[in-house]
Amino acid sequence: MRAFLFNLRFISWIYIVFYVLLLALPNFFVTITLKAFLFQVSLFGSVLAVWALIKSNVKLTLALFLVSSLGYFNIKSELDTSSNVTNREERIIAHFNVLKYNHNHLQLIKMAKETEADLISFQEVDDIWAGRLERLLQNEYPNNFSVPKGYCFGLAVFSKYPLSNCTAFDFEGLWNIKGSFSVDNRMYSFLTAHTRAPTSLKSLSKRNRHIKALAETENIEDVDFVVGDFNSVPWDDSIVNFKNRTRLIDSRKSLAPTYPSFFPFAKIPIDYIFYNSKHVCSNFEVIKNTSSDHSG
């Protein structure tokens, strides 16, 4: 029993020191990567706290709950948890990272159709995906604009309504799409982007520069919807700064993780639908079983 309690204390204090260092240390490649899994790290602390409580170690229980609650607070502070509102002129926006190497086109396109969205953004679109999307969505979504790429950063948008002013612009070799769609003589503008995954210091720097460049896009605060895979969690400085600069609002009202879809315990929220202050969000939903490594 003493050995068990010693192991509990040892593991718990290692966790507490690790957690405090994680939150206190400046952002660099390792800490940014670990902070992406802040929810899972906090959850582990809560499990340790329950374990300590069962063993009647009150001081250790309080210490663990206090430390892990800092992570929950950090996460919650970056989520819009306001009450859902019903909008009379409701527009539905959907987003899917299709996974270029995903050959189950029918399943994902079926899920996309079931959203009945007015505008759907697709990412990781190559020539094969672009052809399948256009052929299988042409009845419901006759208006589209695509920039297919052989690597994993091709984009496409499909709309029930006429598209206009659609342009593709480049950021360091990665394309973004900006345009608008019209419903009953009212224009809604959008921008869709896919940033680098931060798998190295170089790609992390490029991701951050891309998000910053998007925030500095001319009249970005007037864009109705900004959609995409930003490869960054809501509490990461890159997204926090993006929201502060643009005054755009994240649609998610809870953690709503999207990646990787096949490993639910390690999923993190990196896909976004931002909107400006002209709108309210009546509902936000994660779409599972898309056949991609991302939920919609």
Buried (B, 14 or more C-beta within 10 A) or exposed (E): EEEEBEEBBEBBEEBBEBBEEBBEEEEEBEBBEBBBBBBBBBBBBBEBBEBBBEBEBEEBBEBBBEBBBBBBEBBBEBBBEEEEEEEEEEBBBBBBBBBBEBEEBEEBBBBBBEBEBBBBBBBBBBEEBBBBBBEBBEEEBBBBBBBBBEEBBBBBBBBBBEBEEBEBBEBEEBBBBBBBBBBEEEEBBBBBBBBBBBEEEEBBEBBBBBBEBBBEBEEBEEBBBBBBBBBBBBBBEBBBBBBEBBEBBBBBBEBBBBBBBEEEEEBBBBBBBBBBEEBBBEEBEBBEEBBBBBBB
